[in-house]
Amino acid sequence: METARRIRRELDSDVLLIFITNMAQHAIKGYAVGALDYVLKPVPYFAFSQQLQKAVNQLAKRTRHYLAVPVDGGMRRLDAAAIYYVESEGHRDPFYTEDGDFSAPGALKALEES
């Protein structure tokens, strides 16, 4: 459990954890560190494959969508999930994002299509 806590706190708070244990009471502690699930030993293939599939499905939901946004001097790759909002001011589009604000030339209509 301490290793799981340290992973969450120091390395990657979003990593998927699946505990494999022979004691159900230890498995329940896994939920305190945000474990996806647990499998009791001995590990049956079907149960293990179901947990792996569950993890794969969770990872698929994390798929990022990026936009290529023209900026002065080139292009900027922007994670769509990091955009708070975009405005239209004439022929410029101000972007407000997690990583800061910037402005891109062009019409908002063209951006909507991408």
All heavy atoms as an XYZ file, in Angstrom:
905
protein
N       0.829     -1.190      0.000
C       0.000      0.000      0.000
C       0.868      1.247      0.000
O       0.534      2.226     -0.655
C      -0.920      0.023      1.222
C      -2.097     -0.899      1.142
S      -3.103     -0.589     -0.297
C      -3.324     -2.231     -0.836
N       1.968      1.183      0.734
C       2.854      2.351      0.788
C       3.426      2.652     -0.599
O       3.525      3.807     -0.999
C       3.983      2.138      1.797
C       4.925      3.325      1.907
C       4.242      4.638      2.266
O       3.185      4.626      2.932
O       4.756      5.695      1.852
N       3.774      1.622     -1.331
C       4.288      1.829     -2.693
C       3.220      2.475     -3.564
O       3.510      3.416     -4.312
C       4.739      0.486     -3.303
O       5.764     -0.059     -2.482
C       5.257      0.678     -4.715
N       2.003      2.012     -3.464
C       0.909      2.605     -4.246
C       0.716      4.070     -3.871
O       0.530      4.923     -4.745
C      -0.381      1.827     -4.027
N       0.775      4.386     -2.579
C       0.634      5.783     -2.134
C       1.748      6.647     -2.707
O       1.515      7.757     -3.164
C       0.653      5.864     -0.607
C      -0.661      5.554      0.034
C      -0.623      5.865      1.540
N      -1.508      4.958      2.213
C      -1.192      3.762      2.705
N       0.042      3.334      2.670
N      -2.104      2.998      3.260
N       2.961      6.129     -2.682
C       4.104      6.904     -3.199
C       3.999      7.091     -4.707
O       4.323      8.151     -5.220
C       5.410      6.221     -2.819
C       5.696      6.348     -1.321
C       7.039      5.811     -0.962
N       8.064      6.666     -1.567
C       9.332      6.328     -1.658
N       9.757      5.170     -1.198
N      10.197      7.146     -2.213
N       3.560      6.065     -5.399
C       3.366      6.205     -6.851
C       2.362      7.308     -7.129
O       2.593      8.193     -7.951
C       2.908      4.871     -7.481
C       4.056      3.874     -7.487
C       2.367      5.096     -8.893
C       3.650      2.457     -7.864
N       1.239      7.271     -6.435
C       0.190      8.287     -6.614
C       0.703      9.686     -6.276
O       0.458     10.638     -6.984
C      -1.001      7.987     -5.709
C      -1.851      6.863     -6.167
C      -2.991      7.403     -7.016
N      -3.856      6.312     -7.388
C      -3.915      5.815     -8.615
N      -3.174      6.315     -9.562
N      -4.722      4.832     -8.894
N       1.396      9.799     -5.177
C       1.816     11.101     -4.655
C       3.032     11.659     -5.398
O       3.074     12.845     -5.701
C       2.111     10.954     -3.162
C       2.395     12.219     -2.413
C       2.567     11.991     -0.917
N       3.584     10.982     -0.628
C       3.367      9.874      0.083
N       2.190      9.638      0.588
N       4.327      9.004      0.300
N       4.004     10.818     -5.730
C       5.285     11.306     -6.222
C       5.531     11.099     -7.710
O       6.325     11.823     -8.306
C       6.424     10.655     -5.441
C       6.380     10.967     -3.954
C       7.380     10.135     -3.154
O       8.311      9.580     -3.763
O       7.220     10.056     -1.935
N       4.872     10.102     -8.306
C       5.207      9.776     -9.687
C       4.083     10.055    -10.679
O       4.275     10.782    -11.647
C       5.635      8.310     -9.799
C       6.884      7.927     -9.027
C       7.128      6.434     -9.128
C       8.082      8.697     -9.556
N       2.933      9.432    -10.465
C       1.856      9.532    -11.448
C       0.514      9.331    -10.756
O       0.144      8.206    -10.423
C       2.057      8.480    -12.539
C       1.060      8.592    -13.677
O       0.086      9.361    -13.553
O       1.257      7.903    -14.692
N      -0.208     10.412    -10.564
C      -1.483     10.318     -9.852
C      -2.574      9.646    -10.682
O      -3.608      9.262    -10.147
C      -1.943     11.712     -9.420
O      -2.145     12.524    -10.566
N      -2.340      9.468    -11.976
C      -3.353      8.884    -12.848
C      -3.076      7.433    -13.239
O      -3.846      6.843    -13.992
C      -3.482      9.710    -14.133
C      -4.025     11.094    -13.866
O      -4.850     11.235    -12.940
O      -3.621     12.030    -14.572
N      -1.978      6.849    -12.759
C      -1.636      5.485    -13.147
C      -2.747      4.529    -12.702
O      -3.388      4.735    -11.677
C      -0.265      5.071    -12.560
C      -0.337      4.886    -11.058
C       0.246      3.803    -13.210
N      -3.003      3.514    -13.517
C      -4.015      2.512    -13.172
C      -3.375      1.432    -12.311
O      -2.343      0.878    -12.676
C      -4.594      1.884    -14.439
C      -5.350      2.831    -15.357
C      -5.845      2.089    -16.582
C      -6.493      3.493    -14.643
N      -3.996      1.153    -11.177
C      -3.498      0.127    -10.263
C      -4.515     -0.998    -10.153
O      -5.697     -0.756     -9.923
C      -3.271      0.714     -8.867
C      -2.253      1.834     -8.737
C      -2.304      2.427     -7.345
C      -0.861      1.330     -9.058
N      -4.028     -2.220    -10.326
C      -4.843     -3.410    -10.096
C      -4.059     -4.261     -9.110
O      -2.919     -4.631     -9.372
C      -5.101     -4.201    -11.396
C      -5.858     -3.355    -12.400
C      -5.867     -5.485    -11.081
C      -6.009     -4.001    -13.760
N      -4.658     -4.542     -7.973
C      -3.990     -5.338     -6.958
C      -4.314     -6.810     -7.155
O      -5.445     -7.176     -7.443
C      -4.434     -4.909     -5.555
C      -3.834     -3.604     -5.134
C      -4.510     -2.425     -5.345
C      -2.582     -3.568     -4.542
C      -3.957     -1.218     -4.969
C      -2.025     -2.370     -4.161
C      -2.712     -1.186     -4.365
N      -3.297     -7.636     -6.972
C      -3.465     -9.084     -6.979
C      -3.041     -9.557     -5.595
O      -1.904     -9.319     -5.173
C      -2.608     -9.745     -8.077
C      -3.036     -9.220     -9.443
C      -2.730    -11.265     -7.995
C      -2.179     -9.691    -10.590
N      -3.949    -10.182     -4.878
C      -3.687    -10.565     -3.501
C      -4.411    -11.855     -3.155
O      -5.326    -12.258     -3.858
C      -4.113     -9.435     -2.529
O      -3.791     -9.807     -1.197
C      -5.591     -9.138     -2.632
N      -3.979    -12.485     -2.065
C      -4.673    -13.686     -1.611
C      -5.559    -13.390     -0.399
O      -6.182    -14.283      0.140
C      -3.671    -14.805     -1.297
C      -2.707    -14.417     -0.208
O      -2.652    -13.269      0.211
N      -1.921    -15.381      0.238
N      -5.612    -12.123      0.018
C      -6.413    -11.759      1.181
C      -7.353    -10.611      0.814
O      -6.899     -9.506      0.518
C      -5.511    -11.363      2.342
C      -4.569    -12.499      2.750
S      -3.433    -12.021      4.043
C      -4.544    -11.958      5.422
N      -8.633    -10.888      0.839
C      -9.628     -9.890      0.428
C      -9.539     -8.622      1.261
O      -9.735     -7.523      0.742
C     -11.031    -10.479      0.508
N      -9.217     -8.731      2.559
C      -9.159     -7.533      3.393
C      -8.045     -6.580      2.938
O      -8.155     -5.374      3.095
C      -9.019     -7.867      4.884
C      -7.749     -8.581      5.275
C      -7.876    -10.083      5.214
O      -8.680    -10.624      4.465
N      -7.065    -10.781      5.990
N      -6.973     -7.115      2.338
C      -5.923     -6.255      1.798
C      -6.387     -5.591      0.505
O      -6.027     -4.452      0.224
C      -4.643     -7.053      1.536
C      -3.957     -7.491      2.780
N      -3.192     -6.635      3.542
C      -3.945     -8.683      3.412
C      -2.730     -7.289      4.582
N      -3.181     -8.541      4.530
N      -7.158     -6.299     -0.257
C      -7.659     -5.759     -1.519
C      -8.525     -4.534     -1.274
O      -8.462     -3.554     -2.020
C      -8.436     -6.817     -2.273
N      -9.314     -4.564     -0.236
C     -10.208     -3.449      0.055
C      -9.411     -2.194      0.368
O      -9.817     -1.091      0.014
C     -11.184     -3.841      1.186
C     -12.062     -4.933      0.623
C     -11.951     -2.642      1.703
C     -13.126     -5.494      1.423
N      -8.242     -2.332      0.970
C      -7.383     -1.171      1.231
C      -6.922     -0.517     -0.070
O      -6.564      0.649     -0.089
C      -6.175     -1.586      2.065
C      -6.527     -1.987      3.475
C      -5.284     -2.413      4.229
C      -5.652     -2.916      5.619
N      -4.463     -3.392      6.343
N      -6.923     -1.291     -1.141
C      -6.521     -0.749     -2.441
C      -7.406      0.382     -2.914
O      -6.957      1.277     -3.627
N      -8.650      0.365     -2.521
C      -9.546      1.436     -2.926
C      -9.162      2.765     -2.284
O      -9.452      3.826     -2.819
C     -10.998      1.077     -2.614
C     -11.500     -0.031     -3.491
C     -11.768     -1.290     -2.973
C     -11.681      0.172     -4.860
C     -12.217     -2.316     -3.786
C     -12.126     -0.850     -5.675
C     -12.390     -2.086     -5.134
O     -12.823     -3.108     -5.942
N      -8.483      2.724     -1.148
C      -8.031      3.949     -0.478
C      -6.979      4.686     -1.306
O      -6.812      5.884     -1.164
C      -7.478      3.627      0.905
N      -6.283      3.958     -2.171
C      -5.284      4.587     -3.032
C      -5.788      4.690     -4.475
O      -5.018      4.905     -5.401
C      -3.926      3.853     -2.981
C      -3.284      4.006     -1.615
C      -4.060      2.406     -3.371
N      -7.080      4.520     -4.661
C      -7.674      4.686     -5.982
C      -7.388      3.560     -6.949
O      -7.274      3.781     -8.155
N      -7.288      2.342     -6.445
C      -7.050      1.195     -7.329
C      -8.244      0.992     -8.250
O      -9.391      1.204     -7.853
C      -6.805     -0.062     -6.512
N      -7.966      0.585     -9.460
C      -9.028      0.295    -10.415
C      -9.835     -0.913     -9.950
O     -11.056     -0.922    -10.009
C      -8.438      0.042    -11.799
C      -9.409     -0.304    -12.912
C     -10.350      0.861    -13.186
C      -8.661     -0.696    -14.172
N      -9.122     -1.936     -9.469
C      -9.789     -3.150     -9.010
C      -8.772     -4.057     -8.343
O      -7.616     -3.673     -8.174
C     -10.451     -3.872    -10.183
C     -11.782     -4.507     -9.792
O     -11.925     -4.914     -8.622
O     -12.668     -4.591    -10.647
N      -9.200     -5.252     -7.993
C      -8.300     -6.248     -7.426
C      -8.737     -7.626     -7.896
O      -9.876     -7.843     -8.262
C      -8.249     -6.164     -5.904
C      -9.529     -6.544     -5.213
C      -9.763     -7.847     -4.797
C     -10.510     -5.598     -4.977
C     -10.936     -8.196     -4.163
C     -11.691     -5.931     -4.342
C     -11.900     -7.237     -3.943
O     -13.058     -7.576     -3.320
N      -7.781     -8.538     -7.878
C      -8.025     -9.928     -8.255
C      -7.485    -10.795     -7.121
O      -6.385    -10.568     -6.625
C      -7.305    -10.287     -9.580
C      -7.530    -11.745     -9.939
C      -7.766     -9.383    -10.709
N      -8.284    -11.756     -6.692
C      -7.850    -12.664     -5.629
C      -7.062    -13.838     -6.201
O      -7.407    -14.385     -7.245
C      -9.058    -13.184     -4.848
C      -9.771    -12.161     -3.971
C     -11.027    -12.771     -3.361
C      -8.847    -11.652     -2.877
N      -5.990    -14.202     -5.484
C      -5.199    -15.378     -5.849
C      -5.951    -16.632     -5.416
O      -6.667    -16.582     -4.423
C      -3.837    -15.346     -5.162
C      -2.922    -14.270     -5.646
C      -1.612    -14.365     -4.870
C      -0.659    -13.251     -5.256
N       0.575    -13.314     -4.453
N      -5.787    -17.739     -6.077
C      -5.061    -17.897     -7.328
C      -5.786    -17.165     -8.451
O      -7.017    -17.099     -8.469
C      -5.037    -19.399     -7.559
C      -6.233    -19.912     -6.826
C      -6.445    -18.981     -5.661
N      -5.019    -16.609     -9.350
C      -5.575    -15.738    -10.377
C      -6.121    -16.568    -11.531
O      -5.363    -17.156    -12.300
C      -4.505    -14.754    -10.905
C      -5.079    -13.855    -11.970
C      -3.926    -13.944     -9.762
N      -7.445    -16.605    -11.672
C      -8.014    -17.297    -12.838
C      -7.829    -16.427    -14.084
O      -7.930    -15.206    -14.018
C      -9.494    -17.444    -12.492
C      -9.760    -16.580    -11.319
C      -8.459    -16.135    -10.749
N      -7.539    -17.076    -15.175
C      -7.288    -16.340    -16.417
C      -8.443    -15.412    -16.761
O      -8.236    -14.253    -17.106
C      -7.030    -17.315    -17.578
C      -6.911    -16.582    -18.893
C      -5.730    -15.954    -19.244
C      -8.003    -16.479    -19.754
C      -5.623    -15.244    -20.427
C      -7.908    -15.774    -20.930
C      -6.720    -15.165    -21.270
O      -6.624    -14.457    -22.439
N      -9.664    -15.880    -16.651
C     -10.817    -15.074    -17.047
C     -10.907    -13.796    -16.217
O     -11.082    -12.709    -16.752
C     -12.119    -15.869    -16.938
C     -13.319    -15.082    -17.385
C     -13.554    -14.865    -18.738
C     -14.185    -14.530    -16.460
C     -14.650    -14.120    -19.159
C     -15.280    -13.778    -16.866
C     -15.515    -13.571    -18.222
N     -10.760    -13.912    -14.892
C     -10.832    -12.732    -14.019
C      -9.721    -11.745    -14.365
O      -9.942    -10.530    -14.448
C     -10.742    -13.141    -12.555
N      -8.518    -12.267    -14.594
C      -7.388    -11.407    -14.935
C      -7.615    -10.717    -16.275
O      -7.386     -9.510    -16.410
C      -6.099    -12.234    -14.959
C      -4.862    -11.400    -15.122
C      -4.487    -10.496    -14.146
C      -4.084    -11.532    -16.256
C      -3.348     -9.728    -14.295
C      -2.940    -10.770    -16.413
C      -2.562     -9.876    -15.432
N      -8.116    -11.448    -17.245
C      -8.352    -10.847    -18.565
C      -9.445     -9.779    -18.492
O      -9.373     -8.763    -19.185
C      -8.706    -11.910    -19.599
O      -9.966    -12.491    -19.314
N     -10.425     -9.992    -17.629
C     -11.488     -8.988    -17.454
C     -10.925     -7.699    -16.855
O     -11.295     -6.601    -17.265
C     -12.610     -9.534    -16.564
C     -13.402    -10.645    -17.200
C     -14.130    -10.178    -18.450
O     -14.863     -9.210    -18.418
N     -13.885    -10.851    -19.553
N     -10.029     -7.822    -15.884
C      -9.434     -6.647    -15.259
C      -8.530     -5.907    -16.244
O      -8.517     -4.673    -16.280
C      -8.662     -7.022    -13.991
C      -9.536     -7.599    -12.909
C     -10.797     -6.778    -12.667
O     -10.758     -5.564    -12.640
N     -11.913     -7.449    -12.500
N      -7.786     -6.657    -17.032
C      -6.947     -6.003    -18.047
C      -7.806     -5.282    -19.077
O      -7.475     -4.170    -19.504
C      -6.030     -7.020    -18.723
C      -4.847     -7.475    -17.897
C      -4.020     -8.484    -18.680
C      -3.988     -6.310    -17.467
N      -8.906     -5.874    -19.466
C      -9.805     -5.223    -20.420
C     -10.392     -3.946    -19.816
O     -10.532     -2.933    -20.484
C     -10.913     -6.166    -20.869
C     -11.764     -5.605    -21.986
C     -10.947     -5.272    -23.228
O     -10.211     -6.111    -23.740
N     -11.059     -4.045    -23.703
N     -10.730     -4.005    -18.554
C     -11.248     -2.823    -17.856
C     -10.199     -1.703    -17.869
O     -10.521     -0.536    -18.111
C     -11.604     -3.207    -16.412
C     -12.294     -2.135    -15.623
C     -12.682     -2.715    -14.255
C     -13.373     -1.716    -13.382
N     -13.736     -2.299    -12.074
N      -8.945     -2.058    -17.637
C      -7.860     -1.072    -17.665
C      -7.683     -0.489    -19.071
O      -7.524      0.724    -19.234
C      -6.554     -1.708    -17.187
N      -7.731     -1.345    -20.073
C      -7.607     -0.875    -21.458
C      -8.745      0.092    -21.788
O      -8.533      1.130    -22.416
C      -7.582     -2.073    -22.438
C      -7.762     -1.619    -23.877
C      -6.288     -2.846    -22.281
N      -9.957     -0.214    -21.356
C     -11.105      0.670    -21.601
C     -10.917      2.016    -20.910
O     -11.255      3.056    -21.477
C     -12.405      0.016    -21.147
C     -12.777     -1.183    -21.990
O     -12.274     -1.365    -23.092
N     -13.633     -2.035    -21.453
N     -10.385      2.006    -19.699
C     -10.119      3.257    -18.988
C      -9.085      4.089    -19.734
O      -9.222      5.305    -19.866
C      -9.609      2.979    -17.565
C     -10.653      2.461    -16.629
C     -11.604      3.545    -16.178
O     -11.244      4.703    -16.103
N     -12.824      3.164    -15.896
N      -8.041      3.438    -20.221
C      -7.006      4.157    -20.963
C      -7.542      4.737    -22.263
O      -7.163      5.829    -22.670
C      -5.816      3.232    -21.246
C      -4.984      2.867    -20.032
C      -3.953      1.803    -20.404
C      -4.302      4.094    -19.449
N      -8.434      4.006    -22.902
C      -9.023      4.491    -24.154
C      -9.807      5.781    -23.934
O      -9.853      6.650    -24.800
C      -9.907      3.424    -24.778
N     -10.410      5.914    -22.768
C     -11.161      7.131    -22.455
C     -10.247      8.343    -22.284
O     -10.701      9.476    -22.355
C     -11.981      6.942    -21.179
C     -13.115      5.978    -21.332
C     -13.842      5.817    -20.013
C     -14.921      4.762    -20.104
N     -15.574      4.529    -18.806
N      -8.983      8.088    -22.039
C      -8.015      9.166    -21.837
C      -7.420      9.701    -23.136
O      -6.582     10.563    -23.114
C      -6.852      8.683    -20.975
C      -7.231      8.352    -19.577
C      -5.987      7.979    -18.820
N      -6.295      7.512    -17.492
C      -5.375      7.091    -16.642
N      -4.112      7.073    -16.993
N      -5.732      6.694    -15.448
N      -7.845      9.153    -24.241
C      -7.285      9.568    -25.515
C      -7.404     11.076    -25.666
O      -8.455     11.656    -25.438
C      -8.004      8.857    -26.678
O      -7.873      7.457    -26.504
C      -7.431      9.263    -28.010
N      -6.328     11.674    -26.052
C      -6.282     13.123    -26.219
C      -6.576     13.492    -27.672
O      -6.249     12.769    -28.597
C      -4.893     13.661    -25.853
C      -4.490     13.383    -24.431
C      -5.221     14.302    -23.531
N      -4.713     14.175    -22.173
C      -5.171     14.871    -21.182
N      -6.133     15.723    -21.365
N      -4.684     14.716    -19.987
N      -7.187     14.643    -27.830
C      -7.455     15.181    -29.160
C      -6.701     16.496    -29.265
O      -6.833     17.364    -28.402
C      -8.950     15.398    -29.364
C      -9.742     14.136    -29.229
N      -9.824     13.205    -30.237
C     -10.451     13.628    -28.198
C     -10.558     12.190    -29.833
N     -10.951     12.423    -28.595
N      -5.924     16.617    -30.303
C      -5.088     17.798    -30.474
C      -5.536     18.608    -31.672
O      -6.033     18.067    -32.659
C      -3.618     17.387    -30.644
C      -3.039     16.773    -29.397
C      -3.026     15.399    -29.227
C      -2.518     17.570    -28.392
C      -2.508     14.835    -28.072
C      -1.992     17.018    -27.238
C      -1.985     15.647    -27.083
O      -1.469     15.082    -25.948
N      -5.329     19.906    -31.566
C      -5.579     20.823    -32.668
C      -4.252     21.416    -33.100
O      -3.403     21.727    -32.261
C      -6.488     21.970    -32.230
C      -7.897     21.646    -31.789
C      -8.562     22.906    -31.237
C      -8.691     21.119    -32.969
N      -4.076     21.594    -34.373
C      -2.927     22.332    -34.898
C      -3.416     23.760    -35.116
O      -4.262     24.014    -35.973
C      -2.430     21.710    -36.188
N      -2.912     24.683    -34.316
C      -3.379     26.065    -34.346
C      -2.273     26.944    -34.910
O      -1.139     26.918    -34.405
C      -3.764     26.533    -32.924
C      -4.235     27.968    -32.938
C      -4.830     25.623    -32.334
N      -2.577     27.725    -35.955
C      -1.543     28.618    -36.496
C      -1.275     29.757    -35.516
O      -2.193     30.362    -34.980
C      -2.167     29.134    -37.792
C      -3.636     29.000    -37.597
C      -3.837     27.836    -36.670
N      -0.016     29.994    -35.254
C       0.406     31.122    -34.426
C       1.494     31.871    -35.185
O       2.040     31.351    -36.155
C       0.925     30.667    -33.038
C      -0.196     30.069    -32.205
C       2.061     29.692    -33.167
N       1.792     33.065    -34.739
C       2.837     33.835    -35.400
C       4.137     33.043    -35.378
O       4.606     32.634    -34.330
C       3.014     35.186    -34.708
C       1.755     36.042    -34.803
O       1.018     35.877    -35.801
O       1.505     36.839    -33.889
N       4.686     32.776    -36.554
C       5.948     32.053    -36.660
C       5.808     30.548    -36.760
O       6.800     29.839    -36.703
N       4.598     30.006    -36.886
C       4.482     28.562    -37.033
C       3.142     28.006    -36.600
O       2.113     28.657    -36.724
N       3.195     26.797    -36.066
C       1.985     26.104    -35.611
C       2.177     25.716    -34.147
O       3.290     25.493    -33.692
C       1.748     24.833    -36.427
C       1.487     25.060    -37.899
S      -0.078     25.860    -38.200
C      -1.198     24.498    -38.074
N       1.053     25.610    -33.463
C       1.079     25.181    -32.064
C       0.159     23.979    -31.919
O      -0.987     24.007    -32.362
C       0.612     26.314    -31.162
C       0.622     25.961    -29.699
C       0.349     27.174    -28.848
N       0.337     26.820    -27.453
C       0.294     27.689    -26.476
N       0.257     28.980    -26.757
N       0.275     27.293    -25.241
N       0.681     22.919    -31.295
C      -0.106     21.709    -31.024
C      -0.788     21.926    -29.679
O      -0.131     22.121    -28.664
C       0.813     20.501    -30.977
C       0.097     19.209    -30.780
C       1.098     18.069    -30.894
N       0.459     16.823    -30.634
C       0.856     15.950    -29.725
N       1.916     16.192    -29.002
N       0.213     14.820    -29.549
N      -2.108     21.847    -29.681
C      -2.876     22.193    -28.497
C      -3.824     21.059    -28.131
O      -4.601     20.603    -28.964
C      -3.664     23.477    -28.784
C      -4.481     24.085    -27.681
C      -3.593     24.504    -26.511
C      -5.234     25.300    -28.200
N      -3.733     20.608    -26.902
C      -4.634     19.575    -26.387
C      -6.016     20.202    -26.222
O      -6.177     21.176    -25.483
C      -4.107     19.060    -25.050
C      -4.953     17.947    -24.454
O      -6.054     17.663    -24.973
O      -4.504     17.357    -23.463
N      -7.016     19.661    -26.905
C      -8.365     20.230    -26.863
C      -8.927     20.252    -25.439
O      -9.678     21.160    -25.086
C      -9.298     19.452    -27.789
N      -8.537     19.298    -24.607
C      -9.036     19.258    -23.229
C      -8.463     20.396    -22.381
O      -8.994     20.707    -21.321
C      -8.708     17.918    -22.590
N      -7.373     21.014    -22.834
C      -6.737     22.091    -22.071
C      -7.322     23.461    -22.401
O      -6.941     24.459    -21.800
C      -5.231     22.096    -22.337
N      -8.258     23.510    -23.351
C      -8.855     24.790    -23.749
C     -10.003     25.125    -22.811
O     -10.929     24.345    -22.644
C      -9.382     24.740    -25.201
C      -8.250     24.434    -26.171
C     -10.068     26.054    -25.564
C      -8.720     24.150    -27.590
N      -9.934     26.302    -22.187
C     -11.056     26.781    -21.373
C     -12.136     27.342    -22.291
O     -13.287     26.964    -22.218
C     -10.619     27.848    -20.383
C      -9.668     27.356    -19.321
C      -8.550     28.086    -18.979
C      -9.893     26.160    -18.640
C      -7.684     27.653    -17.996
C      -9.028     25.718    -17.660
C      -7.923     26.477    -17.341
O      -7.060     26.050    -16.363
N     -11.736     28.259    -23.162
C     -12.662     28.786    -24.160
C     -11.887     29.560    -25.213
O     -10.717     29.889    -25.048
C     -13.759     29.651    -23.531
C     -13.297     30.925    -22.866
C     -13.318     32.145    -23.540
C     -12.865     30.918    -21.546
C     -12.905     33.305    -22.925
C     -12.461     32.080    -20.920
C     -12.474     33.272    -21.612
O     -12.066     34.429    -21.002
N     -12.570     29.818    -26.332
C     -12.003     30.559    -27.459
C     -12.995     31.654    -27.821
O     -14.204     31.430    -27.815
C     -11.781     29.640    -28.693
C     -11.160     30.405    -29.846
C     -10.946     28.435    -28.320
N     -12.471     32.826    -28.153
C     -13.315     33.936    -28.579
C     -13.025     34.250    -30.046
O     -12.049     33.771    -30.610
C     -13.035     35.189    -27.742
C     -13.407     35.047    -26.299
C     -13.083     36.305    -25.510
O     -12.142     37.025    -25.853
O     -13.806     36.542    -24.534
N     -13.857     35.064    -30.612
C     -13.634     35.557    -31.964
C     -13.569     37.073    -31.908
O     -14.508     37.714    -31.450
C     -14.768     35.104    -32.886
O     -14.563     35.623    -34.184
N     -12.447     37.605    -32.347
C     -12.269     39.058    -32.393
C     -11.778     39.420    -33.794
O     -10.583     39.422    -34.059
C     -11.256     39.523    -31.350
C     -11.717     39.357    -29.934
C     -10.669     39.810    -28.920
O      -9.544     40.183    -29.321
O     -10.976     39.781    -27.727
N     -12.705     39.708    -34.670
C     -12.321     40.027    -36.043
C     -11.707     38.818    -36.711
O     -12.316     37.776    -36.834
N     -10.456     38.975    -37.130
C      -9.753     37.880    -37.802
C      -8.717     37.236    -36.888
O      -7.737     36.664    -37.347
C      -9.094     38.385    -39.093
C     -10.095     38.819    -40.116
N     -10.888     37.926    -40.798
C     -10.462     40.056    -40.540
C     -11.695     38.591    -41.608
N     -11.452     39.887    -41.470
N      -8.929     37.329    -35.586
C      -8.063     36.681    -34.600
C      -8.933     35.924    -33.601
O     -10.052     36.324    -33.309
C      -7.189     37.694    -33.873
C      -6.212     38.361    -34.830
C      -4.979     38.909    -34.189
N      -4.054     37.997    -33.569
C      -3.144     37.247    -34.193
N      -3.073     37.259    -35.502
N      -2.314     36.490    -33.526
N      -8.387     34.829    -33.104
C      -9.094     34.015    -32.125
C      -8.261     33.919    -30.856
O      -7.265     33.195    -30.823
C      -9.345     32.600    -32.674
C     -10.180     32.603    -33.937
O     -11.110     33.410    -34.014
O      -9.886     31.784    -34.826
N      -8.644     34.633    -29.802
C      -7.937     34.472    -28.527
C      -8.293     33.130    -27.875
O      -9.470     32.784    -27.769
C      -8.443     35.629    -27.672
C      -9.117     36.569    -28.618
C      -9.585     35.743    -29.766
N      -7.265     32.378    -27.478
C      -7.412     31.092    -26.807
C      -7.082     31.279    -25.330
O      -6.082     31.902    -24.993
C      -6.438     30.059    -27.385
C      -6.853     29.487    -28.692
C      -6.723     30.222    -29.859
C      -7.359     28.199    -28.771
C      -7.098     29.695    -31.074
C      -7.732     27.663    -29.976
C      -7.607     28.412    -31.137
N      -7.903     30.707    -24.474
C      -7.664     30.724    -23.033
C      -7.512     29.272    -22.598
O      -8.463     28.497    -22.687
C      -8.813     31.432    -22.315
C      -8.972     32.850    -22.811
C      -9.815     33.139    -23.887
C      -8.247     33.884    -22.236
C      -9.936     34.430    -24.367
C      -8.367     35.187    -22.705
C      -9.206     35.455    -23.771
O      -9.315     36.734    -24.248
N      -6.302     28.907    -22.186
C      -5.991     27.504    -21.915
C      -5.323     27.325    -20.557
O      -4.911     28.295    -19.917
C      -5.043     26.932    -22.995
O      -3.732     27.459    -22.789
C      -5.521     27.257    -24.396
N      -5.180     26.068    -20.168
C      -4.473     25.727    -18.925
C      -3.036     26.221    -18.951
O      -2.465     26.547    -17.919
C      -4.455     24.209    -18.713
C      -5.775     23.603    -18.378
C      -5.705     22.086    -18.284
O      -4.632     21.493    -18.526
O      -6.749     21.486    -17.972
N      -2.441     26.253    -20.139
C      -1.034     26.617    -20.278
C      -0.820     28.098    -20.556
O       0.279     28.512    -20.891
C      -0.396     25.792    -21.403
C      -0.484     24.301    -21.125
O      -0.351     23.914    -19.949
O      -0.698     23.530    -22.069
N      -1.865     28.867    -20.469
C      -1.745     30.300    -20.734
C      -2.593     30.714    -21.915
O      -3.183     29.894    -22.615
N      -2.638     32.005    -22.137
C      -3.463     32.571    -23.199
C      -2.599     32.946    -24.393
O      -1.438     33.316    -24.245
C      -4.190     33.817    -22.679
C      -4.988     33.544    -21.414
O      -5.326     32.372    -21.174
O      -5.262     34.500    -20.678
N      -3.183     32.825    -25.577
C      -2.510     33.266    -26.791
C      -3.564     33.565    -27.840
O      -4.741     33.248    -27.675
C      -1.497     32.226    -27.287
C      -2.115     30.955    -27.797
C      -2.373     30.792    -29.158
C      -2.435     29.921    -26.939
C      -2.949     29.628    -29.631
C      -3.009     28.756    -27.406
C      -3.260     28.606    -28.749
N      -3.136     34.180    -28.911
C      -4.052     34.547    -29.980
C      -3.578     33.933    -31.289
O      -2.372     33.866    -31.539
C      -4.094     36.078    -30.093
O      -5.015     36.458    -31.072
N      -4.533     33.481    -32.097
C      -4.215     32.867    -33.383
C      -4.985     33.584    -34.485
O      -6.125     34.011    -34.278
C      -4.588     31.392    -33.373
N      -4.364     33.732    -35.645
C      -5.084     34.361    -36.757
C      -6.102     33.390    -37.336
O      -5.982     32.166    -37.200
C      -3.974     34.647    -37.770
C      -2.927     33.617    -37.480
C      -3.009     33.359    -35.998
N      -7.141     33.938    -37.975
C      -8.115     33.093    -38.653
C      -9.515     33.296    -38.132
O      -9.750     34.029    -37.177
N     -10.429     32.628    -38.809
C     -11.841     32.727    -38.446
C     -12.191     31.566    -37.524
O     -11.690     30.444    -37.675
C     -12.697     32.681    -39.693
N     -13.076     31.822    -36.598
C     -13.515     30.793    -35.659
C     -14.213     29.650    -36.392
O     -14.104     28.492    -36.004
C     -14.433     31.422    -34.608
C     -14.740     30.588    -33.375
C     -13.480     30.176    -32.651
C     -15.641     31.372    -32.433
N     -14.881     29.937    -37.479
C     -15.579     28.910    -38.259
C     -14.612     27.823    -38.746
O     -14.897     26.633    -38.669
C     -16.317     29.550    -39.436
C     -17.055     28.555    -40.288
C     -18.504     28.915    -40.348
C     -19.253     27.982    -41.232
N     -20.072     27.062    -40.488
N     -13.454     28.249    -39.232
C     -12.455     27.283    -39.706
C     -11.930     26.433    -38.548
O     -11.688     25.234    -38.713
C     -11.306     28.008    -40.382
N     -11.799     27.022    -37.387
C     -11.343     26.292    -36.221
C     -12.382     25.265    -35.774
O     -12.057     24.155    -35.395
C     -11.048     27.275    -35.088
C     -10.514     26.682    -33.806
C      -9.155     26.023    -34.048
C     -10.406     27.745    -32.742
N     -13.659     25.634    -35.843
C     -14.739     24.721    -35.464
C     -14.689     23.442    -36.280
O     -14.920     22.353    -35.761
C     -16.096     25.377    -35.676
C     -16.485     26.345    -34.607
C     -17.856     26.958    -34.894
O     -18.090     27.416    -36.029
O     -18.681     26.951    -33.981
N     -14.361     23.560    -37.558
C     -14.334     22.386    -38.425
C     -13.228     21.409    -38.020
O     -13.400     20.213    -38.128
C     -14.149     22.822    -39.874
C     -15.383     23.557    -40.406
C     -15.147     24.165    -41.782
O     -14.058     23.972    -42.371
O     -16.067     24.863    -42.261
N     -12.127     21.942    -37.528
C     -11.039     21.034    -37.112
C     -11.247     20.558    -35.693
O     -10.838     19.509    -35.305
C      -9.677     21.700    -37.256
O      -9.591     22.878    -36.507
